């Protein structure tokens, strides 16, 4: 499934990025690079979705399931160099 999730990638002084979500406070992960942080965020989101399902809690309304045929707008982080 595809979800629209606001994510914040915060650079860490020692290097790497911490990833959090204002919509899903349970989603916290990190990565040494943006690519790794994005991959880990995908895994963390899957775990949070499973947690909500196990608890019988609905996901926040702002975490909308996007049909695969829908067009999706994205601000994408790209690491160059």
TIMI-2910 file (N, C-alpha, C, CB; in pm, 1 decimal, decimal comma, always signed):
<rs>
+----------+----------+----------+----------+----------+----------+----------+----------+----------+----------+----------+----------+------+
!      n_x !      n_y !      n_z !     ca_x !     ca_y !     ca_z !      c_x !      c_y !      c_z !     cb_x !     cb_y !     cb_z ! resn !
+----------+----------+----------+----------+----------+----------+----------+----------+----------+----------+----------+----------+------+
!    +82,7 !   -117,8 !     +0,0 !     +0,0 !     +0,0 !     +0,0 !    +87,1 !   +124,1 !     +0,0 !    -94,1 !     -0,2 !   +119,6 !  Unk !
!    +31,6 !   +229,6 !    -49,2 !   +101,4 !   +357,5 !    -52,8 !    +29,9 !   +452,5 !    +42,8 !   +106,5 !   +416,2 !   -198,5 !  Unk !
!   +105,6 !   +518,0 !   +130,9 !    +51,1 !   +615,4 !   +225,1 !   +118,2 !   +749,6 !   +201,4 !    +70,9 !   +569,0 !   +372,2 !  Unk !
!    +45,9 !   +855,9 !   +230,7 !   +102,6 !   +991,0 !   +226,2 !   +138,6 !  +1026,9 !   +369,4 !     +1,7 !  +1096,4 !   +162,8 !  Unk !
!   +267,1 !  +1035,6 !   +396,8 !   +314,6 !  +1054,0 !   +533,4 !   +411,7 !  +1171,3 !   +539,1 !   +381,7 !   +925,4 !   +585,8 !  Unk !
!   +385,7 !  +1269,1 !   +625,2 !   +484,0 !  +1376,8 !   +641,9 !   +603,2 !  +1324,8 !   +722,2 !   +419,9 !  +1500,6 !   +712,6 !  Unk !
!   +721,1 !  +1340,4 !   +666,4 !   +844,3 !  +1295,7 !   +732,7 !   +939,5 !  +1413,7 !   +747,7 !   +912,3 !  +1180,5 !   +652,8 !  Unk !
!  +1011,9 !  +1416,4 !   +858,3 !  +1114,2 !  +1517,3 !   +881,1 !  +1249,1 !  +1445,9 !   +892,8 !  +1082,9 !  +1602,4 !  +1009,6 !  Unk !
!  +1344,0 !  +1486,9 !   +810,7 !  +1479,9 !  +1432,5 !   +811,4 !  +1570,0 !  +1537,1 !   +876,7 !  +1529,4 !  +1396,4 !   +665,0 !  Unk !
!  +1616,3 !  +1509,4 !   +996,8 !  +1697,7 !  +1604,0 !  +1072,2 !  +1843,5 !  +1559,7 !  +1070,8 !  +1646,4 !  +1616,9 !  +1217,3 !  Unk !
!  +1932,9 !  +1643,3 !  +1012,3 !  +2074,9 !  +1608,2 !  +1012,7 !  +2127,4 !  +1604,5 !  +1156,5 !  +2156,7 !  +1709,2 !   +927,6 !  Unk !
!  +2213,0 !  +1508,9 !  +1185,8 !  +2272,3 !  +1494,9 !  +1318,2 !  +2416,7 !  +1543,9 !  +1316,2 !  +2265,4 !  +1348,4 !  +1365,8 !  Unk !
!  +2461,2 !  +1609,0 !  +1423,0 !  +2598,0 !  +1663,3 !  +1425,9 !  +2705,3 !  +1557,4 !  +1400,8 !  +2623,9 !  +1729,7 !  +1559,4 !  Unk !
!  +2680,6 !  +1435,6 !  +1447,3 !  +2779,7 !  +1328,7 !  +1428,8 !  +2768,4 !  +1263,2 !  +1291,1 !  +2763,3 !  +1222,7 !  +1537,7 !  Unk !
!  +2672,7 !  +1309,3 !  +1211,3 !  +2649,7 !  +1254,5 !  +1078,0 !  +2521,3 !  +1175,1 !  +1074,5 !  +2766,7 !  +1167,1 !  +1034,4 !  Unk !
!  +2467,9 !  +1159,0 !   +957,9 !  +2344,6 !  +1085,0 !   +940,4 !  +2221,8 !  +1170,8 !   +967,5 !  +2344,0 !   +964,5 !  +1030,4 !  Unk !
!  +2106,0 !  +1105,4 !   +964,6 !  +1978,1 !  +1173,5 !   +976,2 !  +1885,3 !  +1096,2 !  +1069,1 !  +1913,6 !  +1191,1 !   +838,0 !  Unk !
!  +1808,3 !  +1170,3 !  +1148,3 !  +1700,4 !  +1112,8 !  +1225,4 !  +1571,6 !  +1143,3 !  +1150,6 !  +1697,4 !  +1168,5 !  +1372,1 !  Unk !
!  +1482,4 !  +1044,3 !  +1142,6 !  +1355,7 !  +1060,5 !  +1071,1 !  +1241,6 !  +1049,7 !  +1171,1 !  +1340,5 !   +954,2 !   +957,6 !  Unk !
!  +1151,5 !  +1149,8 !  +1169,0 !  +1032,6 !  +1149,6 !  +1252,9 !   +912,7 !  +1191,4 !  +1168,8 !  +1050,2 !  +1243,7 !  +1375,0 !  Unk !
!   +794,3 !  +1176,3 !  +1226,9 !   +671,8 !  +1216,8 !  +1158,7 !   +580,8 !  +1287,9 !  +1257,2 !   +599,9 !  +1094,8 !  +1095,9 !  Unk !
!   +533,1 !  +1405,2 !  +1219,6 !   +439,0 !  +1478,4 !  +1304,7 !   +305,8 !  +1405,3 !  +1314,2 !   +417,2 !  +1620,3 !  +1251,0 !  Unk !
!   +272,2 !  +1327,1 !  +1215,4 !   +143,9 !  +1256,1 !  +1213,3 !   +149,4 !  +1124,1 !  +1289,6 !   +101,3 !  +1230,2 !  +1070,0 !  Unk !
!   +267,4 !  +1064,6 !  +1295,5 !   +284,7 !   +934,6 !  +1360,9 !   +400,8 !   +944,0 !  +1459,2 !   +309,9 !   +821,3 !  +1256,0 !  Unk !
!   +374,7 !   +984,7 !  +1583,5 !   +484,5 !  +1000,7 !  +1678,8 !   +560,7 !   +871,9 !  +1706,7 !   +431,4 !  +1055,0 !  +1807,4 !  Unk !
!   +501,0 !   +757,6 !  +1677,5 !   +568,3 !   +629,1 !  +1696,7 !   +676,0 !   +603,5 !  +1591,1 !   +466,3 !   +516,6 !  +1694,1 !  Unk !
!   +673,7 !   +678,2 !  +1482,9 !   +769,1 !   +658,2 !  +1374,3 !   +896,1 !   +738,2 !  +1403,9 !   +707,6 !   +700,4 !  +1237,3 !  Unk !
!  +1000,2 !   +668,0 !  +1441,9 !  +1131,3 !   +728,1 !  +1465,7 !  +1235,1 !   +629,7 !  +1414,2 !  +1154,0 !   +761,6 !  +1618,6 !  Unk !
!  +1323,2 !   +679,3 !  +1328,6 !  +1429,8 !   +594,6 !  +1275,7 !  +1546,4 !   +684,5 !  +1236,9 !  +1380,4 !   +509,8 !  +1153,2 !  Unk !
!  +1647,8 !   +626,9 !  +1178,8 !  +1765,2 !   +704,0 !  +1138,6 !  +1836,6 !   +633,6 !  +1024,6 !  +1860,9 !   +724,5 !  +1257,6 !  Unk !
!  +1935,4 !   +701,4 !   +969,7 !  +2019,0 !   +642,4 !   +866,3 !  +2145,7 !   +722,7 !   +850,8 !  +1944,4 !   +634,3 !   +733,2 !  Unk !
!  +2251,2 !   +656,7 !   +806,6 !  +2379,5 !   +725,0 !   +787,3 !  +2377,1 !   +817,8 !   +666,6 !  +2491,4 !   +623,1 !   +771,4 !  Unk !
!  +2292,1 !   +786,7 !   +567,5 !  +2276,6 !   +869,4 !   +448,1 !  +2128,1 !   +895,9 !   +427,5 !  +2339,6 !   +800,6 !   +322,3 !  Unk !
!  +2095,0 !   +990,4 !   +340,7 !  +1954,1 !  +1015,1 !   +310,4 !  +1887,8 !   +891,4 !   +252,1 !  +1940,0 !  +1132,1 !   +213,5 !  Unk !
!  +1959,1 !   +822,4 !   +165,2 !  +1903,4 !   +701,6 !   +104,9 !  +1872,2 !   +597,4 !   +211,1 !  +2000,1 !   +643,9 !     +1,3 !  Unk !
!  +1965,1 !   +575,1 !   +301,3 !  +1943,6 !   +478,5 !   +408,3 !  +1830,4 !   +524,3 !   +500,8 !  +2073,1 !   +457,9 !   +488,5 !  Unk !
!  +1825,3 !   +653,0 !   +531,3 !  +1719,3 !   +706,3 !   +617,3 !  +1582,1 !   +689,1 !   +551,9 !  +1745,0 !   +855,0 !   +648,2 !  Unk !
!  +1574,4 !   +710,5 !   +420,0 !  +1447,6 !   +691,0 !   +348,6 !  +1406,2 !   +544,0 !   +351,0 !  +1459,3 !   +740,4 !   +202,7 !  Unk !
!  +1499,9 !   +454,0 !   +329,7 !  +1469,4 !   +310,6 !   +334,2 !  +1423,7 !   +269,7 !   +474,1 !  +1592,8 !   +227,6 !   +292,1 !  Unk !
!  +1491,8 !   +319,5 !   +576,4 !  +1455,5 !   +287,1 !   +713,4 !  +1319,3 !   +346,8 !   +750,0 !  +1563,0 !   +337,4 !   +809,8 !  Unk !
!  +1287,5 !   +463,8 !   +694,2 !  +1156,7 !   +525,2 !   +718,8 !  +1045,7 !   +436,7 !   +661,4 !  +1150,2 !   +667,6 !   +656,8 !  Unk !
!  +1070,2 !   +376,7 !   +546,6 !   +972,5 !   +285,1 !   +485,8 !   +947,9 !   +165,9 !   +577,8 !  +1021,6 !   +236,3 !   +346,8 !  Unk !
!  +1056,2 !   +110,1 !   +631,4 !  +1043,4 !     -3,0 !   +723,9 !   +973,1 !    +38,4 !   +853,0 !  +1181,6 !    -61,4 !   +756,1 !  Unk !
!  +1007,4 !   +156,7 !   +903,6 !   +945,2 !   +206,0 !  +1026,9 !   +796,1 !   +230,5 !  +1005,5 !  +1014,2 !   +335,6 !  +1074,7 !  Unk !
!   +759,2 !   +284,4 !   +889,3 !   +618,0 !   +306,9 !   +860,1 !   +542,3 !   +174,3 !   +857,3 !   +601,6 !   +380,9 !   +725,8 !  Unk !
!   +600,0 !    +72,9 !   +795,6 !   +534,7 !    -58,7 !   +791,2 !   +511,5 !   -111,0 !   +933,0 !   +620,0 !   -159,7 !   +710,0 !  Unk !
!   +609,8 !    -91,2 !  +1021,2 !   +595,4 !   -137,0 !  +1159,8 !   +486,8 !    -59,0 !  +1233,0 !   +728,5 !   -123,6 !  +1234,5 !  Unk !
!   +477,7 !    +71,1 !  +1209,6 !   +376,1 !   +153,6 !  +1275,3 !   +236,5 !   +117,3 !  +1224,3 !   +404,5 !   +303,8 !  +1251,7 !  Unk !
!   +222,6 !    +95,8 !  +1093,7 !    +92,8 !    +55,4 !  +1038,6 !    +49,3 !    -77,4 !  +1100,6 !    +99,9 !    +43,3 !   +883,6 !  Unk !
!   +142,7 !   -171,0 !  +1114,0 !   +112,3 !   -299,6 !  +1176,8 !    +73,6 !   -281,0 !  +1324,1 !   +233,2 !   -394,7 !  +1165,2 !  Unk !
!   +145,3 !   -193,8 !  +1393,9 !   +114,3 !   -165,7 !  +1534,6 !    -27,8 !   -112,2 !  +1549,0 !   +214,9 !    -64,7 !  +1593,0 !  Unk !
!    -64,6 !    -14,8 !  +1466,8 !   -199,3 !    +41,9 !  +1472,7 !   -303,4 !    -66,6 !  +1446,0 !   -214,5 !   +157,1 !  +1371,0 !  Unk !
!   -278,1 !   -152,0 !  +1347,9 !   -372,4 !   -259,1 !  +1315,4 !   -385,6 !   -355,9 !  +1433,4 !   -326,8 !   -335,0 !  +1188,3 !  Unk !
!   -273,1 !   -393,5 !  +1494,6 !   -275,3 !   -485,3 !  +1608,5 !   -353,2 !   -427,2 !  +1726,3 !   -132,7 !   -518,6 !  +1651,9 !  Unk !
!   -343,3 !   -294,7 !  +1744,2 !   -412,6 !   -228,8 !  +1854,4 !   -556,7 !   -191,7 !  +1820,5 !   -337,3 !   -105,4 !  +1895,0 !  Unk !
!   -595,2 !   -213,4 !  +1694,0 !   -729,8 !   -177,7 !  +1650,2 !   -750,7 !    -27,3 !  +1641,7 !   -831,5 !   -237,3 !  +1743,5 !  Unk !
!   -641,1 !    +46,3 !  +1625,8 !   -648,2 !   +192,2 !  +1615,8 !   -646,8 !   +234,0 !  +1469,3 !   -530,9 !   +258,7 !  +1692,2 !  Unk !
!   -730,1 !   +330,3 !  +1432,6 !   -723,1 !   +381,1 !  +1295,0 !   -601,0 !   +471,1 !  +1278,6 !   -852,5 !   +458,4 !  +1258,3 !  Unk !
!   -547,1 !   +471,7 !  +1160,2 !   -438,5 !   +564,8 !  +1130,5 !   -495,0 !   +706,7 !  +1129,7 !   -370,3 !   +530,6 !   +993,6 !  Unk !
!   -413,0 !   +806,2 !  +1161,5 !   -460,4 !   +944,4 !  +1154,6 !   -513,6 !   +975,9 !  +1014,6 !   -347,1 !  +1042,4 !  +1192,2 !  Unk !
!   -613,2 !  +1063,3 !  +1010,4 !   -675,8 !  +1096,1 !   +882,0 !   -576,9 !  +1152,0 !   +780,3 !   -787,2 !  +1195,8 !   +903,3 !  Unk !
!   -473,3 !  +1220,5 !   +828,4 !   -379,2 !  +1277,9 !   +731,8 !   -289,5 !  +1172,1 !   +666,9 !   -292,9 !  +1382,6 !   +800,0 !  Unk !
!   -290,7 !  +1050,5 !   +719,4 !   -215,1 !   +939,7 !   +660,0 !   -311,5 !   +867,0 !   +566,4 !   -155,3 !   +841,4 !   +771,2 !  Unk !
!   -333,8 !   +925,4 !   +453,5 !   -431,1 !   +870,1 !   +360,4 !   -367,8 !   +765,8 !   +271,2 !   -492,7 !   +980,1 !   +276,2 !  Unk !
!   -439,2 !   +656,6 !   +255,0 !   -396,3 !   +555,0 !   +158,4 !   -415,2 !   +614,1 !    +19,7 !   -476,9 !   +420,1 !   +175,0 !  Unk !
!   -313,8 !   +611,0 !    -60,4 !   -320,9 !   +662,4 !   -197,1 !   -328,9 !   +544,6 !   -292,6 !   -198,0 !   +752,8 !   -230,4 !  Unk !
!   -432,5 !   +542,4 !   -373,3 !   -444,2 !   +436,9 !   -473,5 !   -325,0 !   +447,1 !   -568,7 !   -579,8 !   +447,6 !   -551,6 !  Unk !
!   -276,7 !   +334,9 !   -610,9 !   -157,3 !   +335,0 !   -696,2 !   -177,7 !   +410,8 !   -826,3 !   -116,0 !   +193,4 !   -727,1 !  Unk !
!   -303,4 !   +424,3 !   -869,8 !   -330,0 !   +496,1 !   -994,0 !   -333,8 !   +647,4 !   -972,0 !   -461,7 !   +448,9 !  -1054,6 !  Unk !
!   -346,1 !   +690,1 !   -843,9 !   -347,7 !   +833,0 !   -814,2 !   -212,0 !   +893,4 !   -846,5 !   -384,7 !   +858,5 !   -666,4 !  Unk !
!   -214,9 !  +1019,7 !   -889,2 !    -86,9 !  +1088,5 !   -902,3 !    -44,4 !  +1130,4 !   -762,7 !    -96,2 !  +1212,3 !   -999,4 !  Unk !
!    +83,1 !  +1126,8 !   -737,7 !   +136,2 !  +1155,0 !   -605,2 !   +237,9 !  +1266,7 !   -616,9 !   +199,7 !  +1028,5 !   -541,6 !  Unk !
!   +216,8 !  +1371,0 !   -538,1 !   +311,2 !  +1481,4 !   -532,7 !   +409,5 !  +1453,2 !   -420,2 !   +238,5 !  +1618,2 !   -511,7 !  Unk !
!   +536,8 !  +1480,4 !   -444,2 !   +637,7 !  +1448,4 !   -343,4 !   +748,7 !  +1551,5 !   -344,9 !   +695,2 !  +1308,2 !   -366,6 !  Unk !
!   +787,4 !  +1593,1 !   -225,7 !   +912,0 !  +1667,3 !   -209,7 !  +1015,8 !  +1561,0 !   -177,2 !   +902,7 !  +1780,9 !    -96,2 !  Unk !
!  +1112,8 !  +1545,0 !   -262,0 !  +1207,7 !  +1436,4 !   -246,4 !  +1345,2 !  +1490,2 !   -209,6 !  +1215,4 !  +1353,4 !   -374,2 !  Unk !
!  +1405,4 !  +1424,6 !   -112,7 !  +1541,6 !  +1458,1 !    -75,2 !  +1638,5 !  +1384,3 !   -167,3 !  +1568,4 !  +1422,8 !    +73,4 !  Unk !
!  +1732,6 !  +1456,3 !   -222,7 !  +1830,1 !  +1394,0 !   -313,0 !  +1969,2 !  +1431,0 !   -265,6 !  +1808,0 !  +1438,8 !   -461,4 !  Unk !
!  +2051,3 !  +1331,1 !   -242,2 !  +2188,0 !  +1352,9 !   -197,7 !  +2279,2 !  +1352,7 !   -321,2 !  +2232,0 !  +1243,3 !    -94,0 !  Unk !
!  +2353,3 !  +1459,3 !   -340,6 !  +2442,8 !  +1472,9 !   -455,0 !  +2584,8 !  +1492,8 !   -403,7 !  +2399,6 !  +1591,3 !   -546,7 !  Unk !
!  +2674,7 !  +1417,6 !   -463,2 !  +2815,4 !  +1438,2 !   -430,0 !  +2868,9 !  +1356,8 !   -320,2 !  +2837,4 !  +1573,7 !   -397,4 !  Unk !
+----------+----------+----------+----------+----------+----------+----------+----------+----------+----------+----------+----------+------+
</rs>
